[in-house]
Amino acid sequence: MQLDKLKAGKGRFALLLVLGAMAAFPAISTDLYLPGFPQVAQDFGVTVPQVQVTLSATFFGLGIGMMLWGPASDNRGRKNPALLGIGVYVLGSLLCALAPNLAVLTIARFLQALGGAAAVVVGRAIVRDLYEGQVMARTMAGVQSVFLIAPILGPSIGAFILQFGNWPWLFVFLAAFGVLGFFGVSRLPETLPPAARARQDARGAIRQYALILRDKSFAFAVLQAAAASFMIFGFVSSAPAVFMGEFGLSQSAFGVMFGVNAIGLVAATQINRAVLKRLSVAKALRYAVAIQATGALSMWVFGSIWPNLWVVLPLLLITTMTGPAIAGNSTTLAMANFPNSAAQASALVGLVQSLSSTIISAVLAFVPIAPLPKMLAALGIVAIAALLVLIARERQLAGSGK
């Protein structure tokens, strides 16, 4: 596929499919596996909490992988590091499926995540290579919508697979997903020409990470992206206990609710893409954060007064569906100043988003409050924090055009 064909028509659609798949690697690898925890514990003769160490290994692998693949991609181009990383991911997935005990599974999960991190880091860097401004934001919003939808649909896909086979088939599915991703990336042209590559050693990569972190526009934008991840993963972590536990939804009704949320995310992404044709990225982000905060704070107030499914659910949809717009627009602003180190900027965004999902899941698991009040308070507090970040950004960067 030629580079100029990626920016229009069928070429652009194919590019979005590949980039969306690349964005999905971390989340789908994490959440599709969750329904298999009880089977893994039973087969290996351990407890479910012990199986959670494999999840920790996954997050650890993602974090290290993102920091390594960022400089590698800025130095070596986009395509080869992505293909190498996805190859490692496929190998790790197959080792997971064949693991004879929990120790081997934990190591294999680390390897799988280490390789999969390349896909999400390079995918966002490709967007930065090809586009700027509002076009970049519209493309990034589409990519980020997949990043946020994957954790919502992942457990449902995993539960469906487990109806027909045992837990190793989850990793066979992920290996097949990796093979498809490898094929898709192999069809893309290189988007970072040799003249634009960083040519830096490890010390130079560390200095560049420090330079990116000192950029005010990046710092505020990445905090905004983190808030979007806090919001989505706060919902995902709380949803089973709230909607099946407190509201008494059946498994099928719970699945429908998740499906409706996924449709809302896709619809909101398309709305954001249309808005970006008329407004700047910064203004679109402002409105998205305001809408999300209105939904979350209204849900906190009215859900506390009337803890009813039909009070909480519509406001929750408003709160979550703005996530792709916030994540996409804030990621665009975060990476805008770094055309020559896009993969390293992408790595830092991905690392912050992964840490955000880990932190909110851990906090909600250990706070000793009833599920519904805990979810309402968590999302409300995140909404307030997101508003404060937005206000601070606009004051600090007033008149800079960022």
N, C-alpha and C positions, 0 to 999 in steps of 0.2 A: 504494500500500500504506500503510495507516495505521500510526502508530507503535506503538500498543498491540498490534497483531497480530504485530509482529516478535518478541515475547517468548514466543510459544507456538505449538505446532502447526506447520502448514505454513508460516506466516510465518517462524517461527524457522529452519526448514530452508532456506527460500529465502535468508534473511539469511546463514546460514552458507555457502551456496554462493557468494554474491556476495563475502563477506569472504574466503573461501578463494581465490577467483580474484584478488582484489586483492592478497593476500599473495604470490601466485605471480609477479607481474609481474617483479620484479628477477631472481629466480633462473632462471626459465624463459627470460627474454630473454638471459641470459648463457650458460647451459649448452646450450640447444638449438642454438646456433650453433657450438659447438665442433667437431662433426664436419665442418663445412664449411670449416675453415681451409685444408686442402690445395687444394680447388677454388678458393677465393678467391685464394690465392697464385699458382696456375697461370694464372687468368684475367687477373690484373693484372700478371703478370710480376715478382713479388716473392717473397721467402722467407717461410716460415711464421712465423719469429720476427718479421718485419716486420708480419705480419698481427696479431700480438698487441698492437700499439699500439691496435687498435680495442677490445680488451678493457680496456686502461687508460683509454681514453676513456669506456667504459661505467661503470667504477667511479667515475671523476671526476664524470660526470654524475649518478650516483646520489647521491653525497655532497653535491654542491651542491644537487641537487633536494630532498633530504630537509630540509636546513636552510632552504630557501626555502618549501616547501609547508607546513611545520609552522606557522610564524606566520600564513601566509595562511589556513590552515584554522581556526585559533583566532580569527582576526579576522573571516573572511567566512563561516564555516559550513563544513560538511563537503561538501555535495553539489556546489556549483559549482566549487570548486578541484579536486575529484576528476575531474569531467567535463572540465574544461579540461586537466588533466594527462594524462588518458587520450587526449584528442583530439590533444595534442602527441605522445604515444607512437605513435598510429596514423600520424600524418604522418611521424614519424621512421622508422618501420618501412618505409613505402612508399618513402621516399627511400633507405633502405638497399638495398631490392630493385632500385632503378633506378640505383644508384651506378655511374658510369663508371670510377672509379679508386679507389685506396686512400684518398686524401685526402678525397674526398667521403664515402666509407663511414665514415671515422673521425668526421667532423663529424656525420653522420646518426646514428651510434651514440650520440654524446654527447647529441644532441637526443632520441633515443628514450629513453635512460636518464633524462634530466632530467624528461621527462613521466611516465614509469612510476613514478618515486619517489613521486609524489602518491598513487598507489593504495595502496601499502603503509603510508604514513604515515597517511592518512585512515582506512583500514580499521581499524587498531588504535585510533584515536581514537574511532571509532564504537562499538567494543566498550566503551570506557571511558565513553562517554556513556550507554549503555543499561544497563550492569550494574555490580555491585560485588561484592567479596568472592569467595566460592567460585564463584558463578554466572559472574562475570567470568572467573575462572581457567579454568573448564571451557570457556567459549567461546573464550578466548584460546589454550588448548591446541589446540583444533581448528584455529584459524586458523594457529597456528605450525607445526602438523604439515604443512600445505600448503607453508609457507615452506621447510621442511626436506626434504620429499619432492620438490619441484620440481627441485632440482639433481641428485637421484638419477635421476629419470625423464627429465629434459631431454635428455641426450645420446642416449638410446635413441629418443626421439621424433624428434630431429634426424636420426639415422642412418636411420630408417624413411622420412622425407620424401625424403632424398637417394637412396633406391632408385628413386624415380619422377620426380625432377627435379633440377635443379642448385641451387646455393646460394641464388639469389634467392628461391626458393620457401620457404626457411626464414623469410624476413622477410614474405612474403605470409601465411604461417601466423600469425606474430606479430601482423600487422596485423589479421587476422581475429579473433584472440584478444582484441585490444584493442577491436574493435567489439563483441564479445559482452560484455566488461567494461563498456563504456560503456552498453550497453543495460541491463545488470543494475543499475548504479549509478543510472541515470535512473529506475528503478522504485522506488528507496528514498526514503522521506521524509527531510527534514532532521532530524538528531538533535541539533543544537546551536542552541537558540533564540536570537534576537537578544539577549535580556537576559543570556545567559551568555557572550557573546563578549568577547574580550580588549580590543579597541579600543586597540591599541598601535602605535606607529611602529617603525621599524627599530631605534632605540636601545632602546626598551622590549623588543623581541624579544630583543636581545642580552643585556639584563639578566636576562630571564626564563630564557634558556639557562644563564646563570651561576648563577642561583638553583637551577635543577634539578640542575645538576652538584654543587652544594654539599650537596645532601640526601644524608645517609649511606645511608638506605634505598635511594634510587635508585642510588647509586654501587655498592653491593654487589650489588644485583640485576642491574644492567646488566653487571657483570663476570661474573656467573653465566650470563647470556644469551650473553655473548661466548664463554665456555668451551664452551657447547653448540654454537655455530657453529664454533669451532675443531675440535671433535670430528667433526662431520658433514663439513665441508669437508676436513679432514685425511684422512678415509676416502675421499671422492670423488676427491681429487687423487692418492692413492696407489693406488687400486684397480686401474686398468689394468695398471700395472707389476707389482704384487704378484700379482694373480690370473691374468692372462693371461701375464705375463712369467715369474714364478717358479713359479707353480703349474700353468701350462700349460692353463688353461681356454680353451675355444673361445669365439668371439664369442657364440654362442647360449647357452652355459652361463653366460657372464659376464652376459648379459642376464637370465637366470633368477635369478642370485644377487642382482642389483640389485632385481629384482621382489620377491624374498623379503624383502629389507631394507625395501622400501617397505611391504609388508604388515605387517611387524613394527612399523614406525612408526605405521601406522594402528591396529593392535591396541593398542599401548602408549598411544596417545591415548585410546582408549575406557576402558582400565584406569584411567588418570589421572582421567578424568571421573568414574568410579565412586568412586575413592578420595577425591575432593574432596567427595563427599557426606557423608563420615565424618570427614575430617581437615581442619585448617586449611591454607591455601595454603602457609604456611611449613613445616609438618610434611611435607606432600606433597613439597615441594621437597627437604627434607632427605633423605627416603628415596630419591627419584629420583637425587640426586647420589651417595648411598652405593652404590646398585645400579650406576650407571654406573662409578664408580671401581673397584668390585669386578671388574666385567667387564674394564675396560681394564688394570688392574694384573695380573689373572690372565692375560690374553692376552699381556701383555709378558713375564711370567715363563715360562709354559708354551709360548708360541710361540717363545721363544728356545731353550728346551730341546728341544722337539719341533716344528720348523718344518714342520708338516703342515697341509694344507688343513682337515682335519676336527678339528683342534685349534683353529685360528684362527677358523674361520667361526662356530661357535656362540657363542664368547665375543665376537666382533665384533658379532653380532646383539644380544646383551645390552647391549653398550656403546652401540650406535647407537640402539636402539629407545627408550631413555629420553630421547632428545634433545627431542622435542616437549613432554614433561612439564616438563623443566627450562626450556626456552625459554618455554613458555606461562606457567608459574607465576612465573618470575623477571620476565617482562615485566609480569605483573599486579602484582607487588610494586613494580616500578619506577614504574608509572604511577598507583599507588593514591593518592599524595599530591597529584596534580595534575589534579583534575577540570576546572579552568578553563584549563589549558594542556596538555590531553591530546595534541594533535597535536605540540606541540614536544617533549614527553617521548617520544612515539612516534618522532619524527624522530631524536632522540639514540640511542634503542635501535636503530633501523634502521641508523644510521651506524656504530655500534660493531659490529653484526653484519656489515655489509658489509666494514668494515676487517678484521675477524677473518678472514673468508673469504679476503680478498686476501693478508693476511700469512701465513697458514698455507700457502696454495698456493705463494707465492713462496719461503718457507723450505724447503719440501719439494722444490721444483724445484732448488734450488741446493746443498743439503747433500750432500756427496759420500759417501753411504753406500748400501749395497745397499737396494733398495726395501722388503723385508719388515722388517729391523731398524729402518729409518728410520720406517716406519709404526707399528710397535709402540712404539718409544721416544716418538714424537710424541704418540700417544694416551695413553700412560702418564703423560707429563709434564703434559699438559693435565688428566688426571684428578686428579693430585696438586694442581695449581694450583686446580682447582675445589673440592676439599676444603678447602684453606687459605682460600679466599674464604668458603666456608660457615661454617667455624669462626670466622673473624674477624667475619663478619656477626652471628653469634649472640652473640658476646661483646660487641660494640659496641652491639647493639640489644636486649640482654637486658632483659626486663621492659617493652619498649615496645609489645609486641603486633604488631610489624611482621614 
